[in-house]
Amino acid sequence: MAELNFNAGDYVRFRLALKEMEGRVLESSDNSVVLLKLGSGYNIGIPKENILGTRILRKYNEEKKILELPSAKGLLNIGMVITGGTIAAKLDARTGGVSWLTDVGEFARFYPEIFKIVNVKRIEVPFMIASESMTSEHWIKIAETVKGMLDDKDISGVIVTHGTDFLHYTSSALSFFLKNLNKPVVLTYSQRSIDRASSDASLNLQCAARMAISDAAEVMLVGHASINDDYCYAMRGTKVRKLHSSRRDAFKPVNTEPIAKVWADKVEFISQYRPRNGEKVELDVNFSDKIALVKFYPGQDSSILDFYALKYKGIVIEASGLGHLPVSEVGHNWIPALKKHIRNGFIVCATTQCIWGRTDSYVYSNGRELMEAGVIFLEDMLAECAFVKLGFVLGHYGWKAHIREKMLENFAGEINERLGIDSFEKSS
Amino acid sequence: MAELNFNAGDYVRFRLALKEMEGRVLESSDNSVVLLKLGSGYNIGIPKENILGTRILRKYNEEKKILELPSAKGLLNIGMVITGGTIAAKLDARTGGVSWLTDVGEFARFYPEIFKIVNVKRIEVPFMIASESMTSEHWIKIAETVKGMLDDKDISGVIVTHGTDFLHYTSSALSFFLKNLNKPVVLTYSQRSIDRASSDASLNLQCAARMAISDAAEVMLVGHASINDDYCYAMRGTKVRKLHSSRRDAFKPVNTEPIAKVWADKVEFISQYRPRNGEKVELDVNFSDKIALVKFYPGQDSSILDFYALKYKGIVIEASGLGHLPVSEVGHNWIPALKKHIRNGFIVCATTQCIWGRTDSYVYSNGRELMEAGVIFLEDMLAECAFVKLGFVLGHYGWKAHIREKMLENFAGEINERLGIDSFEKSS
């Protein structure tokens, strides 16, 4: 066994029995194993006893240069809101984990390309969290921060950088919270941090910058259109979903077309959008957290309704393809529990768990029975968007007598009335 | 207002103010409206006062011809299990609802084409239900019926017809229940019943018949490969999901390739499969219903674990892309509840709510914390399949000390170890 004279953070080459291996040494809680971050970005654990020789290629050097934000004449100004996620992360060379790119200068150093497209007039960092820790409080904070930037006449549009996993919930929330939108609000992400060879961060951010100065006054998500590093799609915030855990083109528009194809230097609109306008943006962040999202599964009984109806105001159920739940007389029948809780004011909405397509309460008698029990069938709305919308609608006390109408009112393109049969193939 | 002298079931032409409209009159609970089933298959409600004239094109005629099952020499025998769903339904001309094609002769009359491909030696109808009413008892009953047919030396393969919505749960269950499979077991469906112009039933059933006499000893789902009525895919029962509420090609293989392209007259294998063999099929239907499937959403607290841990043995959580739940110190932290319940024997598994891709507990510290708390990360397993597998594993008392190992053992192709980055685009 060779003497191990390297430290966490060093870039090393190991000689093993059958091959050599290069990478950055990470801090490891297991003293018998060396954790190595490979050039591919993946971590591998190597038992120390297998290491026959070591060569330190580069010692760890914690460099920290603070730069001013570059600015060029003739470029339009944008605002940027940084909230966390991989796009605002860099590898912590010693722990193998990530640390945040909250330092504005450092951000500029990692992403120099966007300063050829826009001037970043303001950067705000309301918080830095992983996307799974987002709550409605964070959505509201982001909306308030964006609103402040939209009100600045010198700012042409806003970029929000965000973790990927629950980004489509946030994009839905901003779509509802920012009424009379006058400029582009562009959310973007990356699946791999900027310090990795295969990072998707730079193209996404460049395309987001391009989209932020475009004509579309919509809340949009901009990200890779395919695994190729060539162009992005701009997708409506209410009609987009993360559909792959790790690919660059993880986000797909669902039940609709992308709004535009976006390159670093141009935008090609491919479907209708709300154009840039002179309206005054209105912030409406009334929201009730007393909501839940439940996916129905075979054999599930209706006791979950009792659980949620106790403390919550409403629920979105990912039901069958057309939005059904069991109503048969044999086995589990959801009708009695639905009727009881709905009569007491509990709101029950149904979306399809197929993701693509739309609910329909008219095709089968099961659907008609559920509708008569008071279930609100949410057309082709995505379950995640429906969940956010339910919180928004229930957050408005004045709408109390009109929940159904409000859930079915098309606030921000979340319902596609003219959904064609083809959008499945094109969008998936 | 014209005199309305037609009856439910009649095929009529109405004269309205601006156009004429043809279709079959349905029974309607609303006396002021005539419900008309159009040639497109859709129902429309027409206020009686808008009908200016009526012509009865065909009176309703309840024909019922019972035929013998046709049989031809030189064709291989198959067995068929009919369980309900649109593929075994026909329009009830009077109610506009559906009635079941349980009469074997009637089934043969509606689907004459498959008798040119195979002899249907046995048809069994264990029950007829909508797919949302399926429970594990039904899965077991189907498995037992299929097993009986597989043991018949004269039968080359088995077709199971089934409703679409929860078909992929049933295909997973059969994949686990039928061990040492020796012949093809082919589940198929239709999105539109056979008596509708655009029905996908006939091609699906013909391709299912062709696949049932093929070389693949797998539990497979066979259905339209695209919206064109030309060929089908055979997809592994554990790696398939309904992804569109109404399209013919609603089912897609996820995180894998299809097993084969199937036409009415040929099979073209495109990925590896288990070949037909001489093993004795073993029926293993040990199953625990004390399981649940929960989709995590932003802001959800861990109280749902308390609810399920009270009465259930285990749970599958559709977590973030990589399988994360909130572990931050601010906001909702799931770690304490997870640790408490897992310590008491409650099983918690994580899949990705992205559908495509795989969980990974190593990339971020959040994942490592969850793994240390005892969460089982289920690789690239589909959540629906994982739910069924958890019931299967927990149903085996002898595996009690090895739940993690069993959940991660690849019983029926439910884990794709060699998942490439490309399978997303190809399969979606």
Chai-1 contact restraints between the chains, C-beta under 6 A:
chainA,res_idxA,chainB,res_idxB,connection_type,confidence,min_distance_angstrom,max_distance_angstrom,comment,restraint_id
A,G97,B,S365,contact,1.0,0.0,6.0,A-B,restraint_1
A,E132,B,S320,contact,1.0,0.0,6.0,A-B,restraint_2
A,E132,B,H324,contact,1.0,0.0,6.0,A-B,restraint_3
A,E132,B,P326,contact,1.0,0.0,6.0,A-B,restraint_4
A,S133,B,P326,contact,1.0,0.0,6.0,A-B,restraint_5
A,S133,B,S328,contact,1.0,0.0,6.0,A-B,restraint_6
A,S133,B,G331,contact,1.0,0.0,6.0,A-B,restraint_7
A,M134,B,P298,contact,1.0,0.0,6.0,A-B,restraint_8
A,T135,B,P298,contact,1.0,0.0,6.0,A-B,restraint_9
A,T135,B,G299,contact,1.0,0.0,6.0,A-B,restraint_10
A,T135,B,G331,contact,1.0,0.0,6.0,A-B,restraint_11
A,S136,B,G299,contact,1.0,0.0,6.0,A-B,restraint_12
A,D165,B,S320,contact,1.0,0.0,6.0,A-B,restraint_13
A,D165,B,G321,contact,1.0,0.0,6.0,A-B,restraint_14
A,F166,B,P298,contact,1.0,0.0,6.0,A-B,restraint_15
A,Y169,B,P298,contact,1.0,0.0,6.0,A-B,restraint_16
A,K242,B,C354,contact,1.0,0.0,6.0,A-B,restraint_17
A,L243,B,C354,contact,1.0,0.0,6.0,A-B,restraint_18
A,L243,B,I355,contact,1.0,0.0,6.0,A-B,restraint_19
A,L243,B,W356,contact,1.0,0.0,6.0,A-B,restraint_20
A,H244,B,C354,contact,1.0,0.0,6.0,A-B,restraint_21
A,H244,B,W356,contact,1.0,0.0,6.0,A-B,restraint_22
A,H244,B,G357,contact,1.0,0.0,6.0,A-B,restraint_23
A,H244,B,F424,contact,1.0,0.0,6.0,A-B,restraint_24
A,S245,B,G321,contact,1.0,0.0,6.0,A-B,restraint_25
A,S245,B,L322,contact,1.0,0.0,6.0,A-B,restraint_26
A,S245,B,T352,contact,1.0,0.0,6.0,A-B,restraint_27
A,S245,B,C354,contact,1.0,0.0,6.0,A-B,restraint_28
A,S245,B,G357,contact,1.0,0.0,6.0,A-B,restraint_29
A,S245,B,R358,contact,1.0,0.0,6.0,A-B,restraint_30
A,S246,B,G357,contact,1.0,0.0,6.0,A-B,restraint_31
A,R247,B,F424,contact,1.0,0.0,6.0,A-B,restraint_32
A,L293,B,Y297,contact,1.0,0.0,6.0,A-B,restraint_33
A,K295,B,K295,contact,1.0,0.0,6.0,A-B,restraint_34
A,Y297,B,L293,contact,1.0,0.0,6.0,A-B,restraint_35
A,Y297,B,F387,contact,1.0,0.0,6.0,A-B,restraint_36
A,P298,B,M134,contact,1.0,0.0,6.0,A-B,restraint_37
A,P298,B,T135,contact,1.0,0.0,6.0,A-B,restraint_38
A,P298,B,F166,contact,1.0,0.0,6.0,A-B,restraint_39
A,P298,B,Y169,contact,1.0,0.0,6.0,A-B,restraint_40
A,G299,B,T135,contact,1.0,0.0,6.0,A-B,restraint_41
A,G299,B,S136,contact,1.0,0.0,6.0,A-B,restraint_42
A,F307,B,F307,contact,1.0,0.0,6.0,A-B,restraint_43
A,S320,B,E132,contact,1.0,0.0,6.0,A-B,restraint_44
A,S320,B,D165,contact,1.0,0.0,6.0,A-B,restraint_45
A,G321,B,D165,contact,1.0,0.0,6.0,A-B,restraint_46
A,G321,B,S245,contact,1.0,0.0,6.0,A-B,restraint_47
A,L322,B,S245,contact,1.0,0.0,6.0,A-B,restraint_48
A,H324,B,E132,contact,1.0,0.0,6.0,A-B,restraint_49
A,P326,B,E132,contact,1.0,0.0,6.0,A-B,restraint_50
A,P326,B,S133,contact,1.0,0.0,6.0,A-B,restraint_51
A,S328,B,S133,contact,1.0,0.0,6.0,A-B,restraint_52
A,G331,B,S133,contact,1.0,0.0,6.0,A-B,restraint_53
A,G331,B,T135,contact,1.0,0.0,6.0,A-B,restraint_54
A,T352,B,S245,contact,1.0,0.0,6.0,A-B,restraint_55
A,C354,B,K242,contact,1.0,0.0,6.0,A-B,restraint_56
A,C354,B,L243,contact,1.0,0.0,6.0,A-B,restraint_57
A,C354,B,H244,contact,1.0,0.0,6.0,A-B,restraint_58
A,C354,B,S245,contact,1.0,0.0,6.0,A-B,restraint_59
A,I355,B,L243,contact,1.0,0.0,6.0,A-B,restraint_60
A,W356,B,L243,contact,1.0,0.0,6.0,A-B,restraint_61
A,W356,B,H244,contact,1.0,0.0,6.0,A-B,restraint_62
A,G357,B,H244,contact,1.0,0.0,6.0,A-B,restraint_63
A,G357,B,S245,contact,1.0,0.0,6.0,A-B,restraint_64
A,G357,B,S246,contact,1.0,0.0,6.0,A-B,restraint_65
A,R358,B,S245,contact,1.0,0.0,6.0,A-B,restraint_66
A,S365,B,G97,contact,1.0,0.0,6.0,A-B,restraint_67
A,F387,B,Y297,contact,1.0,0.0,6.0,A-B,restraint_68
A,F424,B,H244,contact,1.0,0.0,6.0,A-B,restraint_69
A,F424,B,R247,contact,1.0,0.0,6.0,A-B,restraint_70
A,S428,B,S428,contact,1.0,0.0,6.0,A-B,restraint_71
